Each structure stands twice: as structure tokens, then as C-alpha cells.
């Protein structure tokens, strides 16, 4: 696999219509991978930084784009309860089957709402305090990623974070071999190494941030173990956003 530039090959999860049980198994396997690779702590550590900079004076509205199985939102709920932070959590995914699977995996008392929507089709008035995404950015081509960065910048009052893969040969070999050794779902076996090939390196991120109109000092690009990037921005405090 050549990794000197991003792959534009489609992932099966984006291109193939599948039955609900196959999708559920795929999303459950991805949750296992996220647990084993400590992926959640990247987002949770950033949230700690954000609330340290902007101690909440009221409920926080956190929007997760490409929420999939809802596992990140459930971890954020645990994070907020441990810190006695009142939150409203919203997950957006354009796949209605994924939304159904996420709802079924979420306790009724969790303050999480799941919406089936294309993020770019949401109305301008729909804003929130924080936007997060995990393993979503690499699904977008460069032009859509620039659009997404601008979308987050326009809608997140306090800040936004992208938690995604790093395009790296070692990451690709791990993503190819681990799902096969662990006999994971066929979608994961196909898409995991392709996700790495579709992901960005640091120069790519610098370029798309520049194309989105974000100054080098506005957002941070931080490498995280193992083979992840945290692309984030913590803003100055703005007016409250309560229009969801």
C-alpha cells in the first residue's frame, strides 16, 4: 500500500448497504478497537482542557458528528458525571441504521439524542457549545473536510476537536493484521487499513486548515499514541448557544 498521499478508495461502510446486524457487529468491533487503542482518552483529555479554560456556568451542549455506535458520547457522559458537569449530548450520523444501533446500545437515562442527518444539511441556526468527531474526518475528501472545518468553526461556541487516524506505514500494517487475527467483522477487515490510507499526515492537516481560513495559531495539531491526531481549537468565550 502506497501511503505517500491520501487514498480516495471508498470504504464499505460508506458505499455498501448492509443489514442491521452486520452493521451492529461492525460498530461493536470498532468500539473494541477504540478501547484497546485508548482512543477515547484523546477526546476526554481535550474536554478537560476546554472546561479548565472555560469553567461551565450552565449546561454544555456537545455535538458528536459521525457518532456511529454512540460509544464516544457514552464515554463523554461518564466523563461529565465524574466532574458534576451538566450536559446535553447530540449524536449525528447520516446512516439511520447506525442511529438505531446507537440508541439500542444507550441507557434510557443518558442525556443523549441521536439524529439522522447529513451534517452539511443542518440549518445555520443550529449551534452548540462544543463539536467533536472521532474517526469521521478521514471519510471526507479534502474539499469536504475544508467545508467541515468551516462548519465547526461557525457553530461551536467554545471549541471543536477532530480525533482521527495518522497515515503511517506501521498504523496501516496494524490495521490490516489485527482485525484478521481477531476475526473481526468483514467490513472492519476491509475498512480498517483503508481508513489509515485515507487519513491525513501533519502536512495535509496544515494545508486543509489553511484552506479553511484558520490561522496557524488558531488550531493545534497534536500527535497522540498510537498513530492518532488531535486537531483542536479552544475559542474565547462567546454568547450562549441553545438552539438545538
N, C-alpha and C positions, 0 to 999 in steps of 0.2 A: 504494500500500500504506500503510495506516494503522499507525503504529508507536507510538501513544501508550500501548498496552498489549500484553501478550503475545498472540500468536496461539495458538489451540488447534487449528488445522487439522492433520490428520495428515500426516506425511512418508511418501513412498512406501516408503522403506526400512523403516519401522515397520509399514506397513499392507499392503504388497503382497508376495505370494510370488513370487519370481523365480528364474530358472535360475542355476546356479552361475557360469557365465561372465559373465553380465550383472552379477552381484554383484561378481565379481572385478574387472571393468573399473571399476565404480563405486568400489570401495575403492582401486584404484590411482590413479584420478583424485583422490580425496580426499587420498591421500598427496602427490601433486603439489602440491595446494593448500597443504597443511601445510608443505611445503618452501619454497614461494615466499613464504609469509606468515610465515616464521620462527616457526612455532607451537611447534616442539619446544623452542626455547631458553627459553621461559617455564617449562616444567616442569623442564628441566635446571638453570636458574639457581636455582629454588626448592630443588631437591635439593642444590645446592651450599650454600645457606644452612642447610639442615637438618643436613647432615653436619658443617658448621662448628660448629653449636650442639651436636651430639651425635656426636662422632667415633666411628665404628663400632668396637666391641670384638670383633665377630664378624660373621658373615654377616647381611645385611639381607634381609628378605622384603618385596618390593614388589608390591602388588596393583594392577592396572590394570582398572578397571571400565568395561565397554563398549569392550573392547580392539580390536574391529573387525579391521583388517588386520594388527594387531600391530606397526605401524610405530613407535609410541611406545616399546613395550617394546624393540624392537631398538635404538633410539637410546639408551635408558637403559643397555642392555648395553654399548654403545660408551663411554658416559659413565663407567660403573663400571670398565671395563678401563683407561681412561686414568688413573684415580685409584687403581688397585690395590685396589678395594673388592670384596669377595666378596658376591655377591648371589644370591638366588633370585627369579625373576620369574614372576608368575602373571597370566595374562590371563583375564578372564571376559567372555563375551558370550552372550546368550541365543539367538543365531542360529547353529545348528550349521553352516550353510554358511559363515558368516564365520569360524568357528573352523577349518574345514577349509582355507579360503583362507589364513588366517594361518599355519597350520602349514606349508603348502606354500611359503610365502614366507620361512620362517625357517630358518637354518642348523641342522643337527642338533646342533652343539656348543654352541649358545646355551642358557644356563640358563633357558629359558622353558618354562612349562607353560601350555597353553590349556585352559580348562574351559568347557563349555556349561552355563550355569545362569542362572536369574533371581537376581540378587544378593540380593533380599529373601528368597529361599527357602533361603539358606545357613544352616547351623547356627550357633547362638550361639557355639559353641566355636571356630569358625574365625576366627582373628585373625591379624594380621600387624604388621610394623613400620610400614609406610607404605602409604597408599591414595592412588592418583592416578586422575584421569579427565580425558579430553580430548574435547571435543565430544560429551559424553554428557548433561550436565545439562539442556540445552535440550530434550531428548527427553522429559523428565519434566514433568508438570503440577506446580503449586505444592505440593499435598499430598504427592505422591510425592517431590518434591525435599526437602521438610522431613524426610520419612522417611529419605531417603538421607543427609542431613547427620547425622542422629542415628545412622544405621548406621555411617558412617565414624568418628564420634566414639567410638562404643562399641568399635570393632575396631582402630583404628590406634594402636599404642603410642607412636610418635614424632610422627606428624603426618599430615595429609592435604592434598591440593590438588585444586581444580577449575580446569581450564583451559578456558575456554569463550568464546563469542562475546559481543559487546556489541551490543545492539539500537540501531542508529543508521542514519539515512537513507543516509549515504554507504556504509556497510557493505552495506546492502541493495542499492543500485544496483550496487556492485562484484560482489556475489554473484549478481545477476541477469545481468549482461552478460558477465563473464569466462568462465563455462562455455559460453556460446553462441559467443563469439568463438573459443574454443579447441576447439569441437566436442567437448565432453566428453560422457560417458555421460548418457542421458536422465534417469536417477534424480538425478544431480548437478544437471542443469539445473533440474529441478523443486524439489529439496530445498534447494539452497544458499541461495536467497533466503528460503525458508520457515524455514530454520534460524535466520537472523538475526531474522526476525519472531517466532519462538518463544523467542528468548533474552531475558535479563533486563537491565535497567539497574541502576544503583547503588542506587536506592531499592528496587527489587524484591529485590535481594540483602540489603539491610539488613533488610527485612521478613521474608524467609524464614529468615535466621539468627536473628532474634529469636523467630520461631515455633518454631524448632528448640531453643530454650533456650540459645543460645550468646550470651554477653555480648559487647557491642561490642568489648571489649579482647581477646576470645578468638581471633577470626579477623580476617584482613586482607582488604580488598577493594582490589585494585590494578589500575588500567587499564594495559594493555600495547598497544604498537603491533603490528599495526594492528587496532584495534577488537576487542580481546580483554579479558577479565578474568581475573585470577588470584585465586581465593578460597582462602585457605590458613590453616592452623593448624599451628604447631610447638609441641609439648607439652613439658612437663618429662619427664625420663626416667622410664619406668615399668619394670615387670617384663618380662623377655623373652617374646616370643610365638613359639612354634614348633609350632603345632598344625595347620598345613596338611599 
